[in-house]
Amino acid sequence: MKKYSTYLFDFDYTLANSSQGIVICFRHVLEQHGFINPDNEAIKRTIGKTLEEAFNILTGITDSQTLATFRKEYVKEADIHMTSNTTLYPETLDVLNTLKLRHTKIGIISTKYRYRILELMNRHVPENFFNIIVGGEDVKTHKPSPEGLLHAIDQLSSSKEETLYIGDSTVDAQTAQAASVDFWGVLHGVTTREELAKYPNIGISPDLYALTL
């Protein structure tokens, strides 16, 4: 595959599997508000969306204040449960270290809060290992808006032509498309190859190892 100077990654279902922690937090909030036995697979399908969007999908509630309340309750639960219930994929560190050894720039663009990403990643990599991390609190408009991706490219003094965005979901594919950046799909999550293939992509693979070939 083409070699890029900058590799920017989604986080959930791309570098790490946080689905167990996410399900725990959503179930707690939903059940507290009378949504009994929420479907785990439905919860997992919302990974990558903002919390408000996810709660809207799962409950049908559209009131912004109620959704904001759900988000705050979720964050409190995530402070307790998320990091301990999140694991990196087996190849994640190998791939990231290989890319670093090739003197490429690497970063993360996610709807997840930046501090939450760092809470996990700082257990596995040195401080400032990533050239940039753009979390949900760092942008005004969330994916599939290209804001975070374009911000990272600008901050890294990279170019769109030299950048590859790697993600697991159609939202990630749409983000890359909106930014006019090459996209690589990884099949760690619940999105299928067929769903990702509907969007422009350089490749789709079952794991991240293809990035180092």
C-alpha beads as a LAMMPS data file, in Angstrom:
LAMMPS data file: protein, C-alpha beads

213 atoms
212 bonds

1 atom types
1 bond types

-500.0 500.0 xlo xhi
-500.0 500.0 ylo yhi
-500.0 500.0 zlo zhi

Masses

1 110.0

Atoms # bond

1 1 1 0.000 0.000 0.000
2 1 1 1.001 3.639 -0.384
3 1 1 3.193 5.000 2.403
4 1 1 1.848 8.095 4.132
5 1 1 3.599 10.663 6.308
6 1 1 0.640 10.923 8.696
7 1 1 -1.611 8.179 10.098
8 1 1 -4.660 9.336 12.060
9 1 1 -6.782 6.774 13.881
10 1 1 -10.254 6.554 15.293
11 1 1 -10.121 5.071 18.808
12 1 1 -13.065 2.851 19.769
13 1 1 -13.191 -0.370 17.726
14 1 1 -10.063 0.784 15.850
15 1 1 -7.215 0.870 18.368
16 1 1 -9.108 -0.405 21.399
17 1 1 -12.132 -2.474 22.336
18 1 1 -14.098 -0.492 24.881
19 1 1 -17.435 -2.105 24.074
20 1 1 -17.722 -3.832 27.465
21 1 1 -17.268 -0.565 29.344
22 1 1 -19.585 1.299 26.992
23 1 1 -22.346 -1.281 27.407
24 1 1 -22.021 -1.177 31.208
25 1 1 -22.325 2.623 31.268
26 1 1 -25.226 2.812 28.826
27 1 1 -27.134 0.044 30.570
28 1 1 -26.800 1.769 33.936
29 1 1 -28.097 5.110 32.661
30 1 1 -30.871 3.609 30.542
31 1 1 -32.135 1.305 33.288
32 1 1 -32.103 4.175 35.788
33 1 1 -34.570 5.944 33.515
34 1 1 -36.874 3.001 32.949
35 1 1 -35.409 1.569 29.757
36 1 1 -35.270 -2.014 30.973
37 1 1 -32.920 -4.566 29.410
38 1 1 -31.503 -2.389 26.634
39 1 1 -30.148 -4.433 23.743
40 1 1 -26.357 -4.793 23.951
41 1 1 -25.908 -5.058 20.186
42 1 1 -27.968 -1.910 19.648
43 1 1 -25.701 -0.126 22.120
44 1 1 -22.586 -1.323 20.301
45 1 1 -23.970 -0.048 16.993
46 1 1 -23.896 3.492 18.422
47 1 1 -20.165 3.419 19.204
48 1 1 -18.478 6.298 17.411
49 1 1 -21.451 8.631 17.677
50 1 1 -21.771 11.390 20.248
51 1 1 -23.418 10.395 23.516
52 1 1 -26.443 12.545 22.774
53 1 1 -26.851 10.925 19.360
54 1 1 -26.487 7.475 20.893
55 1 1 -29.081 8.088 23.591
56 1 1 -31.444 9.528 20.982
57 1 1 -31.087 6.382 18.875
58 1 1 -31.537 4.059 21.845
59 1 1 -34.482 5.849 23.464
60 1 1 -36.166 7.929 20.785
61 1 1 -35.877 10.954 23.089
62 1 1 -35.155 14.203 21.250
63 1 1 -35.264 16.746 24.091
64 1 1 -31.780 18.263 24.262
65 1 1 -31.842 18.862 28.024
66 1 1 -32.802 15.266 28.744
67 1 1 -30.092 13.974 26.417
68 1 1 -27.553 16.281 28.082
69 1 1 -28.568 14.855 31.468
70 1 1 -28.094 11.313 30.181
71 1 1 -24.653 12.302 28.863
72 1 1 -23.573 13.690 32.249
73 1 1 -24.753 10.539 34.008
74 1 1 -22.903 8.392 31.471
75 1 1 -19.657 10.321 32.014
76 1 1 -19.874 9.709 35.773
77 1 1 -20.285 5.986 35.139
78 1 1 -17.448 6.013 32.617
79 1 1 -15.123 7.550 35.206
80 1 1 -15.677 4.368 37.202
81 1 1 -15.943 1.630 34.618
82 1 1 -14.474 2.624 31.266
83 1 1 -10.699 2.285 31.447
84 1 1 -10.756 -0.971 33.427
85 1 1 -13.088 -2.439 30.814
86 1 1 -11.118 -1.313 27.751
87 1 1 -8.345 -3.311 26.072
88 1 1 -6.069 -2.590 23.145
89 1 1 -6.295 -4.932 20.189
90 1 1 -3.424 -7.455 20.054
91 1 1 -1.684 -5.736 17.139
92 1 1 -2.247 -2.110 18.173
93 1 1 1.059 -1.428 19.901
94 1 1 3.099 -3.313 17.281
95 1 1 1.554 -1.313 14.473
96 1 1 1.866 2.038 16.232
97 1 1 5.491 1.401 17.155
98 1 1 6.310 0.304 13.608
99 1 1 4.819 3.491 12.206
100 1 1 6.766 5.557 14.754
101 1 1 10.003 3.836 13.777
102 1 1 9.321 4.892 10.187
103 1 1 9.228 8.505 11.418
104 1 1 5.607 9.001 10.485
105 1 1 3.265 11.223 12.462
106 1 1 0.486 9.400 14.311
107 1 1 -2.609 10.686 16.038
108 1 1 -6.127 9.921 17.210
109 1 1 -9.379 11.615 16.148
110 1 1 -12.312 10.459 18.252
111 1 1 -15.645 11.478 19.719
112 1 1 -14.346 10.014 22.997
113 1 1 -13.002 12.525 25.492
114 1 1 -9.267 13.102 25.104
115 1 1 -8.579 12.610 28.808
116 1 1 -10.265 9.215 28.662
117 1 1 -8.089 8.125 25.731
118 1 1 -4.963 9.284 27.549
119 1 1 -6.031 7.483 30.727
120 1 1 -5.714 4.195 28.850
121 1 1 -2.918 4.944 26.396
122 1 1 -0.568 6.354 29.042
123 1 1 -0.540 2.890 30.590
124 1 1 0.955 1.472 27.396
125 1 1 3.037 4.155 25.664
126 1 1 5.355 6.961 26.777
127 1 1 4.013 10.448 27.350
128 1 1 3.669 12.417 24.103
129 1 1 3.868 9.221 22.076
130 1 1 1.128 10.536 19.791
131 1 1 1.769 13.657 17.764
132 1 1 -1.813 14.750 18.373
133 1 1 -5.029 13.535 20.017
134 1 1 -8.288 15.263 19.150
135 1 1 -11.116 14.274 21.474
136 1 1 -14.785 15.082 21.577
137 1 1 -14.184 18.121 23.776
138 1 1 -11.796 19.639 21.223
139 1 1 -14.266 20.273 18.394
140 1 1 -17.510 22.150 17.885
141 1 1 -18.897 19.688 15.344
142 1 1 -18.411 15.958 15.702
143 1 1 -17.799 13.279 13.100
144 1 1 -18.816 12.891 10.315
145 1 1 -17.889 16.577 10.302
146 1 1 -14.259 16.760 9.121
147 1 1 -13.426 19.435 11.715
148 1 1 -11.283 17.260 13.979
149 1 1 -9.483 15.553 11.127
150 1 1 -8.715 18.812 9.329
151 1 1 -7.598 20.409 12.603
152 1 1 -5.101 17.603 13.182
153 1 1 -3.731 17.855 9.652
154 1 1 -3.272 21.596 10.086
155 1 1 -1.634 21.281 13.516
156 1 1 0.779 18.649 12.222
157 1 1 1.653 20.716 9.130
158 1 1 0.698 17.704 7.047
159 1 1 -1.268 17.627 3.822
160 1 1 -4.435 15.782 2.887
161 1 1 -2.527 13.856 0.232
162 1 1 -0.026 12.585 2.821
163 1 1 -2.646 11.594 5.411
164 1 1 -4.499 8.313 5.950
165 1 1 -7.460 8.103 8.326
166 1 1 -8.167 4.673 9.805
167 1 1 -11.505 3.753 11.333
168 1 1 -14.077 1.018 11.812
169 1 1 -17.399 2.686 11.052
170 1 1 -19.340 4.332 8.274
171 1 1 -19.113 7.549 10.315
172 1 1 -15.322 7.323 10.038
173 1 1 -15.565 6.691 6.302
174 1 1 -17.879 9.680 5.923
175 1 1 -15.452 11.823 7.940
176 1 1 -12.541 10.969 5.666
177 1 1 -14.690 11.576 2.604
178 1 1 -15.799 14.985 3.910
179 1 1 -12.161 15.917 4.540
180 1 1 -10.990 14.608 1.140
181 1 1 -8.569 12.305 2.950
182 1 1 -7.803 8.658 2.122
183 1 1 -9.616 6.145 4.324
184 1 1 -8.690 2.666 5.508
185 1 1 -11.365 0.497 7.107
186 1 1 -10.674 -2.010 9.870
187 1 1 -13.165 -4.726 10.786
188 1 1 -12.721 -4.771 14.564
189 1 1 -16.212 -3.499 15.251
190 1 1 -19.789 -4.247 14.272
191 1 1 -19.669 -2.545 10.858
192 1 1 -19.335 -5.023 8.002
193 1 1 -16.977 -4.977 5.037
194 1 1 -19.965 -4.442 2.763
195 1 1 -21.084 -1.384 4.722
196 1 1 -17.611 0.183 4.630
197 1 1 -17.128 -0.666 0.958
198 1 1 -19.941 1.729 0.021
199 1 1 -17.553 4.614 0.749
200 1 1 -14.272 5.616 -0.909
201 1 1 -11.426 3.644 0.650
202 1 1 -7.851 2.591 0.054
203 1 1 -8.476 -0.766 1.684
204 1 1 -10.442 -2.736 4.263
205 1 1 -8.749 -5.300 6.494
206 1 1 -9.612 -7.526 9.470
207 1 1 -6.935 -5.852 11.611
208 1 1 -4.332 -3.077 11.584
209 1 1 -1.345 -5.102 10.387
210 1 1 -2.017 -4.191 6.749
211 1 1 -0.903 -0.631 7.538
212 1 1 2.682 -1.798 8.020
213 1 1 2.991 -3.800 4.784

Bonds

1 1 1 2
2 1 2 3
3 1 3 4
4 1 4 5
5 1 5 6
6 1 6 7
7 1 7 8
8 1 8 9
9 1 9 10
10 1 10 11
11 1 11 12
12 1 12 13
13 1 13 14
14 1 14 15
15 1 15 16
16 1 16 17
17 1 17 18
18 1 18 19
19 1 19 20
20 1 20 21
21 1 21 22
22 1 22 23
23 1 23 24
24 1 24 25
25 1 25 26
26 1 26 27
27 1 27 28
28 1 28 29
29 1 29 30
30 1 30 31
31 1 31 32
32 1 32 33
33 1 33 34
34 1 34 35
35 1 35 36
36 1 36 37
37 1 37 38
38 1 38 39
39 1 39 40
40 1 40 41
41 1 41 42
42 1 42 43
43 1 43 44
44 1 44 45
45 1 45 46
46 1 46 47
47 1 47 48
48 1 48 49
49 1 49 50
50 1 50 51
51 1 51 52
52 1 52 53
53 1 53 54
54 1 54 55
55 1 55 56
56 1 56 57
57 1 57 58
58 1 58 59
59 1 59 60
60 1 60 61
61 1 61 62
62 1 62 63
63 1 63 64
64 1 64 65
65 1 65 66
66 1 66 67
67 1 67 68
68 1 68 69
69 1 69 70
70 1 70 71
71 1 71 72
72 1 72 73
73 1 73 74
74 1 74 75
75 1 75 76
76 1 76 77
77 1 77 78
78 1 78 79
79 1 79 80
80 1 80 81
81 1 81 82
82 1 82 83
83 1 83 84
84 1 84 85
85 1 85 86
86 1 86 87
87 1 87 88
88 1 88 89
89 1 89 90
90 1 90 91
91 1 91 92
92 1 92 93
93 1 93 94
94 1 94 95
95 1 95 96
96 1 96 97
97 1 97 98
98 1 98 99
99 1 99 100
100 1 100 101
101 1 101 102
102 1 102 103
103 1 103 104
104 1 104 105
105 1 105 106
106 1 106 107
107 1 107 108
108 1 108 109
109 1 109 110
110 1 110 111
111 1 111 112
112 1 112 113
113 1 113 114
114 1 114 115
115 1 115 116
116 1 116 117
117 1 117 118
118 1 118 119
119 1 119 120
120 1 120 121
121 1 121 122
122 1 122 123
123 1 123 124
124 1 124 125
125 1 125 126
126 1 126 127
127 1 127 128
128 1 128 129
129 1 129 130
130 1 130 131
131 1 131 132
132 1 132 133
133 1 133 134
134 1 134 135
135 1 135 136
136 1 136 137
137 1 137 138
138 1 138 139
139 1 139 140
140 1 140 141
141 1 141 142
142 1 142 143
143 1 143 144
144 1 144 145
145 1 145 146
146 1 146 147
147 1 147 148
148 1 148 149
149 1 149 150
150 1 150 151
151 1 151 152
152 1 152 153
153 1 153 154
154 1 154 155
155 1 155 156
156 1 156 157
157 1 157 158
158 1 158 159
159 1 159 160
160 1 160 161
161 1 161 162
162 1 162 163
163 1 163 164
164 1 164 165
165 1 165 166
166 1 166 167
167 1 167 168
168 1 168 169
169 1 169 170
170 1 170 171
171 1 171 172
172 1 172 173
173 1 173 174
174 1 174 175
175 1 175 176
176 1 176 177
177 1 177 178
178 1 178 179
179 1 179 180
180 1 180 181
181 1 181 182
182 1 182 183
183 1 183 184
184 1 184 185
185 1 185 186
186 1 186 187
187 1 187 188
188 1 188 189
189 1 189 190
190 1 190 191
191 1 191 192
192 1 192 193
193 1 193 194
194 1 194 195
195 1 195 196
196 1 196 197
197 1 197 198
198 1 198 199
199 1 199 200
200 1 200 201
201 1 201 202
202 1 202 203
203 1 203 204
204 1 204 205
205 1 205 206
206 1 206 207
207 1 207 208
208 1 208 209
209 1 209 210
210 1 210 211
211 1 211 212
212 1 212 213
